[in-house]
Amino acid sequence: MKTKLSIIVLLFPFSFLLFPCAAQVPQGFNYQAIARDGTGAILPNTSLQVMFYIQSLQTGGTLYWKEWYSSVTTNSFGLFNLVVGNGIRQSESTVATFDAIDWTVTTKYLKTGRLRNGI
């Protein structure tokens, strides 16, 4: 009996290896940046419109996800925080929801942009 108990106690910590592990699909990820103008000057206490693009190439390629944040306010240091995946999905996205992006297939690139004067 003692031998059986010892085997069970020794195997219990490794029991997770017997079951397939499944990774969770991200619902979004944190993004933090300091907003600057075209000359590099920090934009403190400024309301911005921000666009995020998740694409297959640095210069474009397949546009998996495009989302818009209509009102982002920077702090006194020009800093703002967002969760990519929680913005307003744009119709150019090739996936219907953020969690439908297949992160395992190829490298993905994040491109950011600030909209000026509603453009």
A tleap script that builds the chain and sets N, CA, C and O, in Angstrom:
source leaprc.protein.ff14SB
mol = sequence {
  NMET LYS THR LYS LEU SER ILE ILE VAL LEU
  LEU PHE PRO PHE SER PHE LEU LEU PHE PRO
  CYS ALA ALA GLN VAL PRO GLN GLY PHE ASN
  TYR GLN ALA ILE ALA ARG ASP GLY THR GLY
  ALA ILE LEU PRO ASN THR SER LEU GLN VAL
  MET PHE TYR ILE GLN SER LEU GLN THR GLY
  GLY THR LEU TYR TRP LYS GLU TRP TYR SER
  SER VAL THR THR ASN SER PHE GLY LEU PHE
  ASN LEU VAL VAL GLY ASN GLY ILE ARG GLN
  SER GLU SER THR VAL ALA THR PHE ASP ALA
  ILE ASP TRP THR VAL THR THR LYS TYR LEU
  LYS THR GLY ARG LEU ARG ASN GLY CILE
}
set mol.1.N position { 0.821 -1.197 0.000 }
set mol.1.CA position { 0.000 0.000 0.000 }
set mol.1.C position { 0.857 1.250 0.000 }
set mol.1.O position { 0.555 2.229 -0.682 }
set mol.2.N position { 1.945 1.203 0.785 }
set mol.2.CA position { 2.823 2.354 0.857 }
set mol.2.C position { 3.473 2.637 -0.496 }
set mol.2.O position { 3.668 3.798 -0.856 }
set mol.3.N position { 3.810 1.586 -1.249 }
set mol.3.CA position { 4.418 1.741 -2.555 }
set mol.3.C position { 3.436 2.392 -3.530 }
set mol.3.O position { 3.821 3.278 -4.293 }
set mol.4.N position { 2.176 1.963 -3.511 }
set mol.4.CA position { 1.159 2.549 -4.394 }
set mol.4.C position { 0.951 4.019 -4.079 }
set mol.4.O position { 0.833 4.840 -4.988 }
set mol.5.N position { 0.906 4.354 -2.810 }
set mol.5.CA position { 0.730 5.740 -2.401 }
set mol.5.C position { 1.918 6.590 -2.836 }
set mol.5.O position { 1.746 7.728 -3.272 }
set mol.6.N position { 3.109 6.042 -2.720 }
set mol.6.CA position { 4.315 6.769 -3.132 }
set mol.6.C position { 4.303 7.048 -4.632 }
set mol.6.O position { 4.681 8.135 -5.069 }
set mol.7.N position { 3.870 6.065 -5.416 }
set mol.7.CA position { 3.823 6.246 -6.863 }
set mol.7.C position { 2.803 7.328 -7.227 }
set mol.7.O position { 3.069 8.177 -8.077 }
set mol.8.N position { 1.643 7.291 -6.583 }
set mol.8.CA position { 0.614 8.295 -6.854 }
set mol.8.C position { 1.107 9.686 -6.480 }
set mol.8.O position { 0.907 10.638 -7.235 }
set mol.9.N position { 1.745 9.812 -5.333 }
set mol.9.CA position { 2.256 11.113 -4.885 }
set mol.9.C position { 3.339 11.622 -5.829 }
set mol.9.O position { 3.418 12.822 -6.089 }
set mol.10.N position { 4.167 10.730 -6.341 }
set mol.10.CA position { 5.233 11.138 -7.264 }
set mol.10.C position { 4.693 11.502 -8.641 }
set mol.10.O position { 5.228 12.401 -9.291 }
set mol.11.N position { 3.649 10.825 -9.098 }
set mol.11.CA position { 3.120 11.079 -10.436 }
set mol.11.C position { 2.149 12.253 -10.489 }
set mol.11.O position { 1.955 12.834 -11.557 }
set mol.12.N position { 1.542 12.611 -9.379 }
set mol.12.CA position { 0.558 13.689 -9.373 }
set mol.12.C position { 1.098 15.009 -9.930 }
set mol.12.O position { 0.408 15.636 -10.734 }
set mol.13.N position { 2.298 15.463 -9.544 }
set mol.13.CA position { 2.793 16.737 -10.093 }
set mol.13.C position { 2.979 16.718 -11.617 }
set mol.13.O position { 3.010 17.774 -12.247 }
set mol.14.N position { 3.101 15.535 -12.204 }
set mol.14.CA position { 3.320 15.436 -13.640 }
set mol.14.C position { 2.041 15.070 -14.399 }
set mol.14.O position { 2.079 14.853 -15.610 }
set mol.15.N position { 0.924 15.003 -13.701 }
set mol.15.CA position { -0.327 14.594 -14.332 }
set mol.15.C position { -0.779 15.567 -15.418 }
set mol.15.O position { -1.489 15.169 -16.342 }
set mol.16.N position { -0.376 16.841 -15.320 }
set mol.16.CA position { -0.756 17.810 -16.344 }
set mol.16.C position { -0.182 17.452 -17.706 }
set mol.16.O position { -0.707 17.903 -18.724 }
set mol.17.N position { 0.878 16.655 -17.754 }
set mol.17.CA position { 1.478 16.252 -19.025 }
set mol.17.C position { 0.606 15.248 -19.773 }
set mol.17.O position { 0.762 15.057 -20.979 }
set mol.18.N position { -0.312 14.610 -19.052 }
set mol.18.CA position { -1.165 13.612 -19.679 }
set mol.18.C position { -2.320 14.229 -20.454 }
set mol.18.O position { -2.946 13.560 -21.277 }
set mol.19.N position { -2.603 15.487 -20.200 }
set mol.19.CA position { -3.716 16.162 -20.851 }
set mol.19.C position { -3.179 17.191 -21.834 }
set mol.19.O position { -2.198 17.876 -21.543 }
set mol.20.N position { -3.813 17.304 -22.991 }
set mol.20.CA position { -3.339 18.308 -23.959 }
set mol.20.C position { -3.521 19.717 -23.396 }
set mol.20.O position { -4.544 20.031 -22.788 }
set mol.21.N position { -2.534 20.537 -23.607 }
set mol.21.CA position { -2.595 21.921 -23.145 }
set mol.21.C position { -3.169 22.782 -24.268 }
set mol.21.O position { -2.813 22.612 -25.434 }
set mol.22.N position { -4.045 23.692 -23.914 }
set mol.22.CA position { -4.638 24.589 -24.898 }
set mol.22.C position { -4.331 26.026 -24.505 }
set mol.22.O position { -4.593 26.445 -23.378 }
set mol.23.N position { -3.778 26.764 -25.437 }
set mol.23.CA position { -3.474 28.173 -25.172 }
set mol.23.C position { -4.746 28.991 -25.328 }
set mol.23.O position { -5.626 28.657 -26.122 }
set mol.24.N position { -4.828 30.058 -24.565 }
set mol.24.CA position { -5.978 30.932 -24.687 }
set mol.24.C position { -5.758 31.933 -25.810 }
set mol.24.O position { -4.647 32.420 -26.019 }
set mol.25.N position { -6.819 32.226 -26.518 }
set mol.25.CA position { -6.768 33.220 -27.581 }
set mol.25.C position { -6.863 34.595 -26.928 }
set mol.25.O position { -7.754 34.825 -26.111 }
set mol.26.N position { -5.953 35.519 -27.275 }
set mol.26.CA position { -5.999 36.835 -26.628 }
set mol.26.C position { -7.232 37.638 -27.039 }
set mol.26.O position { -7.608 37.662 -28.211 }
set mol.27.N position { -7.846 38.283 -26.073 }
set mol.27.CA position { -8.979 39.158 -26.331 }
set mol.27.C position { -8.499 40.583 -26.559 }
set mol.27.O position { -9.288 41.464 -26.899 }
set mol.28.N position { -7.213 40.804 -26.373 }
set mol.28.CA position { -6.606 42.112 -26.535 }
set mol.28.C position { -5.262 42.124 -25.823 }
set mol.28.O position { -4.956 41.220 -25.045 }
set mol.29.N position { -4.466 43.141 -26.086 }
set mol.29.CA position { -3.202 43.278 -25.372 }
set mol.29.C position { -2.945 44.755 -25.086 }
set mol.29.O position { -3.377 45.638 -25.826 }
set mol.30.N position { -2.236 44.991 -24.003 }
set mol.30.CA position { -1.970 46.357 -23.558 }
set mol.30.C position { -0.992 47.065 -24.485 }
set mol.30.O position { -0.048 46.464 -24.996 }
set mol.31.N position { -1.237 48.342 -24.687 }
set mol.31.CA position { -0.374 49.182 -25.517 }
set mol.31.C position { -0.200 50.516 -24.795 }
set mol.31.O position { -1.169 51.115 -24.330 }
set mol.32.N position { 1.026 50.960 -24.710 }
set mol.32.CA position { 1.332 52.229 -24.044 }
set mol.32.C position { 2.307 53.000 -24.921 }
set mol.32.O position { 3.259 52.429 -25.452 }
set mol.33.N position { 2.066 54.303 -25.071 }
set mol.33.CA position { 2.947 55.113 -25.917 }
set mol.33.C position { 2.933 56.558 -25.458 }
set mol.33.O position { 2.062 56.986 -24.700 }
set mol.34.N position { 3.912 57.289 -25.933 }
set mol.34.CA position { 3.959 58.735 -25.745 }
set mol.34.C position { 3.661 59.363 -27.092 }
set mol.34.O position { 4.352 59.103 -28.077 }
set mol.35.N position { 2.630 60.192 -27.129 }
set mol.35.CA position { 2.225 60.835 -28.374 }
set mol.35.C position { 3.136 62.024 -28.667 }
set mol.35.O position { 3.453 62.818 -27.782 }
set mol.36.N position { 3.546 62.126 -29.922 }
set mol.36.CA position { 4.411 63.225 -30.367 }
set mol.36.C position { 3.881 63.776 -31.680 }
set mol.36.O position { 3.198 63.078 -32.430 }
set mol.37.N position { 4.199 65.028 -31.950 }
set mol.37.CA position { 3.809 65.618 -33.236 }
set mol.37.C position { 4.873 65.308 -34.286 }
set mol.37.O position { 5.812 64.559 -34.019 }
set mol.38.N position { 4.730 65.875 -35.461 }
set mol.38.CA position { 5.644 65.615 -36.563 }
set mol.38.C position { 7.081 66.041 -36.313 }
set mol.38.O position { 7.998 65.528 -36.954 }
set mol.39.N position { 7.290 66.974 -35.390 }
set mol.39.CA position { 8.645 67.423 -35.084 }
set mol.39.C position { 9.258 66.659 -33.918 }
set mol.39.O position { 10.421 66.872 -33.576 }
set mol.40.N position { 8.467 65.757 -33.297 }
set mol.40.CA position { 8.967 64.983 -32.164 }
set mol.40.C position { 8.609 65.570 -30.817 }
set mol.40.O position { 8.965 65.006 -29.782 }
set mol.41.N position { 7.904 66.702 -30.810 }
set mol.41.CA position { 7.508 67.324 -29.542 }
set mol.41.C position { 6.369 66.524 -28.908 }
set mol.41.O position { 5.441 66.094 -29.593 }
set mol.42.N position { 6.454 66.334 -27.595 }
set mol.42.CA position { 5.437 65.600 -26.850 }
set mol.42.C position { 4.113 66.358 -26.879 }
set mol.42.O position { 4.093 67.589 -26.849 }
set mol.43.N position { 3.013 65.619 -26.937 }
set mol.43.CA position { 1.671 66.198 -26.955 }
set mol.43.C position { 1.002 65.972 -25.597 }
set mol.43.O position { 0.265 65.000 -25.431 }
set mol.44.N position { 1.251 66.861 -24.619 }
set mol.44.CA position { 0.653 66.675 -23.295 }
set mol.44.C position { -0.813 67.097 -23.270 }
set mol.44.O position { -1.219 68.018 -23.978 }
set mol.45.N position { -1.601 66.407 -22.443 }
set mol.45.CA position { -3.014 66.748 -22.221 }
set mol.45.C position { -3.750 67.022 -23.535 }
set mol.45.O position { -4.426 68.041 -23.682 }
set mol.46.N position { -3.608 66.113 -24.466 }
set mol.46.CA position { -4.171 66.283 -25.803 }
set mol.46.C position { -5.143 65.148 -26.114 }
set mol.46.O position { -4.882 63.991 -25.784 }
set mol.47.N position { -6.257 65.482 -26.745 }
set mol.47.CA position { -7.212 64.471 -27.194 }
set mol.47.C position { -6.820 64.032 -28.608 }
set mol.47.O position { -6.609 64.864 -29.491 }
set mol.48.N position { -6.727 62.729 -28.807 }
set mol.48.CA position { -6.287 62.172 -30.082 }
set mol.48.C position { -7.278 61.144 -30.597 }
set mol.48.O position { -8.078 60.599 -29.835 }
set mol.49.N position { -7.220 60.888 -31.879 }
set mol.49.CA position { -7.873 59.739 -32.482 }
set mol.49.C position { -6.753 58.802 -32.922 }
set mol.49.O position { -5.827 59.219 -33.619 }
set mol.50.N position { -6.837 57.533 -32.515 }
set mol.50.CA position { -5.753 56.585 -32.759 }
set mol.50.C position { -6.274 55.408 -33.576 }
set mol.50.O position { -7.390 54.937 -33.358 }
set mol.51.N position { -5.455 54.934 -34.522 }
set mol.51.CA position { -5.790 53.789 -35.351 }
set mol.51.C position { -4.704 52.727 -35.165 }
set mol.51.O position { -3.515 53.043 -35.120 }
set mol.52.N position { -5.126 51.467 -35.057 }
set mol.52.CA position { -4.199 50.341 -34.986 }
set mol.52.C position { -4.450 49.419 -36.167 }
set mol.52.O position { -5.593 49.197 -36.567 }
set mol.53.N position { -3.368 48.885 -36.720 }
set mol.53.CA position { -3.427 47.948 -37.830 }
set mol.53.C position { -2.592 46.728 -37.440 }
set mol.53.O position { -1.457 46.881 -36.988 }
set mol.54.N position { -3.123 45.544 -37.605 }
set mol.54.CA position { -2.347 44.321 -37.446 }
set mol.54.C position { -2.293 43.699 -38.824 }
set mol.54.O position { -3.321 43.345 -39.401 }
set mol.55.N position { -1.075 43.569 -39.352 }
set mol.55.CA position { -0.905 43.166 -40.746 }
set mol.55.C position { 0.190 42.124 -40.891 }
set mol.55.O position { 0.954 41.875 -39.958 }
set mol.56.N position { 0.258 41.517 -42.071 }
set mol.56.CA position { 1.188 40.416 -42.314 }
set mol.56.C position { 2.601 40.872 -42.665 }
set mol.56.O position { 3.551 40.114 -42.472 }
set mol.57.N position { 2.760 42.079 -43.169 }
set mol.57.CA position { 4.080 42.598 -43.549 }
set mol.57.C position { 4.299 43.962 -42.909 }
set mol.57.O position { 3.341 44.652 -42.561 }
set mol.58.N position { 5.545 44.344 -42.758 }
set mol.58.CA position { 5.838 45.671 -42.206 }
set mol.58.C position { 5.258 46.774 -43.079 }
set mol.58.O position { 4.830 47.815 -42.582 }
set mol.59.N position { 5.250 46.535 -44.372 }
set mol.59.CA position { 4.795 47.565 -45.313 }
set mol.59.C position { 3.367 47.356 -45.796 }
set mol.59.O position { 2.933 48.013 -46.742 }
set mol.60.N position { 2.643 46.467 -45.169 }
set mol.60.CA position { 1.258 46.231 -45.581 }
set mol.60.C position { 0.912 44.763 -45.584 }
set mol.60.O position { 0.850 44.128 -44.532 }
set mol.61.N position { 0.685 44.221 -46.773 }
set mol.61.CA position { 0.284 42.824 -46.876 }
set mol.61.C position { -1.171 42.657 -46.486 }
set mol.61.O position { -1.986 43.553 -46.707 }
set mol.62.N position { -1.498 41.518 -45.908 }
set mol.62.CA position { -2.865 41.246 -45.468 }
set mol.62.C position { -3.159 42.060 -44.210 }
set mol.62.O position { -2.386 42.039 -43.252 }
set mol.63.N position { -4.263 42.764 -44.223 }
set mol.63.CA position { -4.687 43.551 -43.063 }
set mol.63.C position { -5.661 42.699 -42.261 }
set mol.63.O position { -6.842 42.607 -42.594 }
set mol.64.N position { -5.147 42.072 -41.190 }
set mol.64.CA position { -5.983 41.205 -40.372 }
set mol.64.C position { -6.964 42.011 -39.524 }
set mol.64.O position { -8.135 41.651 -39.398 }
set mol.65.N position { -6.476 43.096 -38.948 }
set mol.65.CA position { -7.293 43.838 -37.992 }
set mol.65.C position { -6.998 45.324 -38.100 }
set mol.65.O position { -5.840 45.737 -38.159 }
set mol.66.N position { -8.052 46.115 -38.126 }
set mol.66.CA position { -7.916 47.563 -38.102 }
set mol.66.C position { -8.961 48.067 -37.124 }
set mol.66.O position { -10.139 47.722 -37.227 }
set mol.67.N position { -8.523 48.889 -36.171 }
set mol.67.CA position { -9.460 49.425 -35.196 }
set mol.67.C position { -9.162 50.884 -34.903 }
set mol.67.O position { -8.039 51.359 -35.072 }
set mol.68.N position { -10.188 51.574 -34.464 }
set mol.68.CA position { -10.127 53.015 -34.259 }
set mol.68.C position { -10.545 53.353 -32.838 }
set mol.68.O position { -11.483 52.770 -32.295 }
set mol.69.N position { -9.841 54.293 -32.252 }
set mol.69.CA position { -10.198 54.877 -30.953 }
set mol.69.C position { -10.499 56.344 -31.215 }
set mol.69.O position { -9.620 57.101 -31.629 }
set mol.70.N position { -11.736 56.743 -30.976 }
set mol.70.CA position { -12.175 58.085 -31.339 }
set mol.70.C position { -11.696 59.173 -30.389 }
set mol.70.O position { -11.553 60.328 -30.791 }
set mol.71.N position { -11.447 58.817 -29.128 }
set mol.71.CA position { -11.037 59.842 -28.171 }
set mol.71.C position { -10.086 59.264 -27.125 }
set mol.71.O position { -10.496 58.575 -26.191 }
set mol.72.N position { -8.828 59.563 -27.312 }
set mol.72.CA position { -7.781 59.138 -26.388 }
set mol.72.C position { -7.136 60.410 -25.853 }
set mol.72.O position { -6.753 61.286 -26.629 }
set mol.73.N position { -7.015 60.515 -24.543 }
set mol.73.CA position { -6.420 61.712 -23.957 }
set mol.73.C position { -5.078 61.369 -23.331 }
set mol.73.O position { -4.977 60.434 -22.537 }
set mol.74.N position { -4.065 62.116 -23.683 }
set mol.74.CA position { -2.738 61.917 -23.108 }
set mol.74.C position { -2.663 62.604 -21.743 }
set mol.74.O position { -3.446 63.504 -21.441 }
set mol.75.N position { -1.710 62.162 -20.933 }
set mol.75.CA position { -1.514 62.823 -19.644 }
set mol.75.C position { -0.511 63.965 -19.809 }
set mol.75.O position { -0.173 64.337 -20.933 }
set mol.76.N position { -0.039 64.517 -18.702 }
set mol.76.CA position { 0.870 65.674 -18.767 }
set mol.76.C position { 2.229 65.328 -19.383 }
set mol.76.O position { 3.001 66.225 -19.723 }
set mol.77.N position { 2.521 64.051 -19.525 }
set mol.77.CA position { 3.777 63.620 -20.154 }
set mol.77.C position { 3.559 63.137 -21.588 }
set mol.77.O position { 4.500 62.684 -22.239 }
set mol.78.N position { 2.324 63.230 -22.081 }
set mol.78.CA position { 2.008 62.758 -23.425 }
set mol.78.C position { 1.718 61.272 -23.490 }
set mol.78.O position { 1.570 60.714 -24.578 }
set mol.79.N position { 1.636 60.622 -22.332 }
set mol.79.CA position { 1.455 59.175 -22.250 }
set mol.79.C position { -0.017 58.802 -22.367 }
set mol.79.O position { -0.887 59.480 -21.821 }
set mol.80.N position { -0.288 57.705 -23.092 }
set mol.80.CA position { -1.640 57.130 -23.119 }
set mol.80.C position { -1.543 55.614 -23.112 }
set mol.80.O position { -0.547 55.040 -23.550 }
set mol.81.N position { -2.590 54.977 -22.611 }
set mol.81.CA position { -2.675 53.519 -22.510 }
set mol.81.C position { -3.959 53.045 -23.157 }
set mol.81.O position { -5.019 53.639 -22.957 }
set mol.82.N position { -3.866 51.964 -23.942 }
set mol.82.CA position { -5.041 51.366 -24.582 }
set mol.82.C position { -4.909 49.852 -24.548 }
set mol.82.O position { -3.840 49.316 -24.256 }
set mol.83.N position { -5.994 49.176 -24.845 }
set mol.83.CA position { -5.965 47.734 -25.051 }
set mol.83.C position { -6.296 47.496 -26.521 }
set mol.83.O position { -7.424 47.724 -26.959 }
set mol.84.N position { -5.302 47.035 -27.274 }
set mol.84.CA position { -5.523 46.725 -28.688 }
set mol.84.C position { -6.451 45.514 -28.734 }
set mol.84.O position { -6.174 44.478 -28.129 }
set mol.85.N position { -7.539 45.661 -29.452 }
set mol.85.CA position { -8.561 44.631 -29.520 }
set mol.85.C position { -9.880 45.127 -28.954 }
set mol.85.O position { -10.920 44.498 -29.149 }
set mol.86.N position { -9.837 46.262 -28.249 }
set mol.86.CA position { -11.047 46.825 -27.643 }
set mol.86.C position { -11.553 48.064 -28.365 }
set mol.86.O position { -12.507 48.694 -27.909 }
set mol.87.N position { -10.931 48.424 -29.481 }
set mol.87.CA position { -11.361 49.598 -30.236 }
set mol.87.C position { -12.533 49.280 -31.149 }
set mol.87.O position { -13.112 48.195 -31.080 }
set mol.88.N position { -12.874 50.224 -31.996 }
set mol.88.CA position { -13.974 50.047 -32.946 }
set mol.88.C position { -13.412 49.401 -34.211 }
set mol.88.O position { -12.604 50.001 -34.920 }
set mol.89.N position { -13.848 48.173 -34.484 }
set mol.89.CA position { -13.387 47.432 -35.668 }
set mol.89.C position { -13.758 48.196 -36.927 }
set mol.89.O position { -14.856 48.742 -37.044 }
set mol.90.N position { -12.814 48.225 -37.873 }
set mol.90.CA position { -13.031 48.874 -39.155 }
set mol.90.C position { -13.299 47.807 -40.219 }
set mol.90.O position { -12.790 46.690 -40.129 }
set mol.91.N position { -14.088 48.155 -41.210 }
set mol.91.CA position { -14.548 47.185 -42.213 }
set mol.91.C position { -13.414 46.602 -43.063 }
set mol.91.O position { -13.596 45.556 -43.685 }
set mol.92.N position { -12.271 47.243 -43.100 }
set mol.92.CA position { -11.136 46.718 -43.886 }
set mol.92.C position { -10.514 45.481 -43.253 }
set mol.92.O position { -9.726 44.792 -43.902 }
set mol.93.N position { -10.851 45.184 -42.002 }
set mol.93.CA position { -10.312 44.006 -41.304 }
set mol.93.C position { -10.743 42.736 -42.030 }
set mol.93.O position { -11.887 42.628 -42.472 }
set mol.94.N position { -9.822 41.769 -42.152 }
set mol.94.CA position { -10.166 40.512 -42.818 }
set mol.94.C position { -10.692 39.465 -41.843 }
set mol.94.O position { -11.152 38.407 -42.275 }
set mol.95.N position { -10.635 39.732 -40.543 }
set mol.95.CA position { -11.234 38.833 -39.556 }
set mol.95.C position { -12.403 39.560 -38.898 }
set mol.95.O position { -12.404 40.786 -38.778 }
set mol.96.N position { -13.396 38.782 -38.476 }
set mol.96.CA position { -14.617 39.375 -37.929 }
set mol.96.C position { -14.442 39.874 -36.495 }
set mol.96.O position { -15.049 40.870 -36.101 }
set mol.97.N position { -13.618 39.183 -35.726 }
set mol.97.CA position { -13.383 39.571 -34.331 }
set mol.97.C position { -11.909 39.445 -34.027 }
set mol.97.O position { -11.195 38.686 -34.681 }
set mol.98.N position { -11.451 40.189 -33.034 }
set mol.98.CA position { -10.030 40.198 -32.679 }
set mol.98.C position { -9.541 38.805 -32.300 }
set mol.98.O position { -8.432 38.413 -32.666 }
set mol.99.N position { -10.367 38.052 -31.565 }
set mol.99.CA position { -9.925 36.722 -31.137 }
set mol.99.C position { -9.867 35.707 -32.280 }
set mol.99.O position { -9.419 34.579 -32.074 }
set mol.100.N position { -10.310 36.086 -33.473 }
set mol.100.CA position { -10.231 35.207 -34.645 }
set mol.100.C position { -8.879 35.304 -35.361 }
set mol.100.O position { -8.627 34.546 -36.298 }
set mol.101.N position { -8.016 36.215 -34.938 }
set mol.101.CA position { -6.682 36.324 -35.541 }
set mol.101.C position { -5.883 35.081 -35.173 }
set mol.101.O position { -5.771 34.742 -33.995 }
set mol.102.N position { -5.328 34.399 -36.172 }
set mol.102.CA position { -4.512 33.211 -35.926 }
set mol.102.C position { -3.063 33.648 -35.717 }
set mol.102.O position { -2.335 33.896 -36.679 }
set mol.103.N position { -2.658 33.738 -34.465 }
set mol.103.CA position { -1.329 34.230 -34.107 }
set mol.103.C position { -0.237 33.197 -34.351 }
set mol.103.O position { 0.945 33.532 -34.276 }
set mol.104.N position { -0.603 31.950 -34.643 }
set mol.104.CA position { 0.389 30.881 -34.773 }
set mol.104.C position { 0.908 30.704 -36.192 }
set mol.104.O position { 1.930 30.044 -36.383 }
set mol.105.N position { 0.242 31.268 -37.191 }
set mol.105.CA position { 0.579 30.977 -38.582 }
set mol.105.C position { 1.793 31.748 -39.074 }
set mol.105.O position { 2.753 31.138 -39.545 }
set mol.106.N position { 1.776 33.054 -38.981 }
set mol.106.CA position { 2.877 33.867 -39.487 }
set mol.106.C position { 3.160 35.003 -38.517 }
set mol.106.O position { 2.408 35.226 -37.568 }
set mol.107.N position { 4.226 35.702 -38.758 }
set mol.107.CA position { 4.555 36.893 -37.983 }
set mol.107.C position { 3.511 37.959 -38.268 }
set mol.107.O position { 3.045 38.106 -39.398 }
set mol.108.N position { 3.151 38.697 -37.232 }
set mol.108.CA position { 2.202 39.803 -37.377 }
set mol.108.C position { 2.916 41.100 -37.013 }
set mol.108.O position { 3.796 41.105 -36.152 }
set mol.109.N position { 2.546 42.187 -37.656 }
set mol.109.CA position { 3.138 43.496 -37.401 }
set mol.109.C position { 2.057 44.450 -36.944 }
set mol.109.O position { 0.943 44.444 -37.468 }
set mol.110.N position { 2.395 45.272 -35.959 }
set mol.110.CA position { 1.475 46.282 -35.446 }
set mol.110.C position { 1.898 47.633 -35.982 }
set mol.110.O position { 3.044 48.049 -35.814 }
set mol.111.N position { 0.975 48.308 -36.621 }
set mol.111.CA position { 1.203 49.657 -37.144 }
set mol.111.C position { 0.241 50.574 -36.399 }
set mol.111.O position { -0.915 50.212 -36.176 }
set mol.112.N position { 0.705 51.745 -36.018 }
set mol.112.CA position { -0.145 52.692 -35.322 }
set mol.112.C position { -0.221 53.989 -36.113 }
set mol.112.O position { 0.663 54.308 -36.909 }
set mol.113.N position { -1.283 54.718 -35.878 }
set mol.113.CA position { -1.434 55.994 -36.541 }
set mol.113.C position { -2.302 56.931 -35.728 }
set mol.113.O position { -3.171 56.498 -34.970 }
set mol.114.N position { -2.063 58.185 -35.891 }
set mol.114.CA position { -2.873 59.217 -35.229 }
set mol.114.C position { -3.593 59.984 -36.321 }
set mol.114.O position { -2.974 60.466 -37.270 }
set mol.115.N position { -4.893 60.091 -36.182 }
set mol.115.CA position { -5.683 60.806 -37.174 }
set mol.115.C position { -5.620 62.304 -36.872 }
set mol.115.O position { -5.736 62.723 -35.720 }
set mol.116.N position { -5.438 63.087 -37.907 }
set mol.116.CA position { -5.363 64.535 -37.764 }
set mol.116.C position { -6.552 65.189 -38.435 }
set mol.116.O position { -6.866 64.877 -39.584 }
set mol.117.N position { -7.202 66.070 -37.750 }
set mol.117.CA position { -8.335 66.831 -38.298 }
set mol.117.C position { -9.399 65.936 -38.909 }
set mol.117.O position { -9.980 66.266 -39.942 }
set mol.118.N position { -9.658 64.779 -38.255 }
set mol.118.CA position { -10.714 63.881 -38.726 }
set mol.118.C position { -10.369 63.094 -39.965 }
set mol.118.O position { -11.233 62.408 -40.510 }
set mol.119.N position { -9.139 63.167 -40.432 }
set mol.119.CA position { -8.739 62.438 -41.649 }
set mol.119.C position { -8.271 61.044 -41.274 }
set mol.119.O position { -7.890 60.264 -42.147 }
savepdb mol mol.pdb
quit
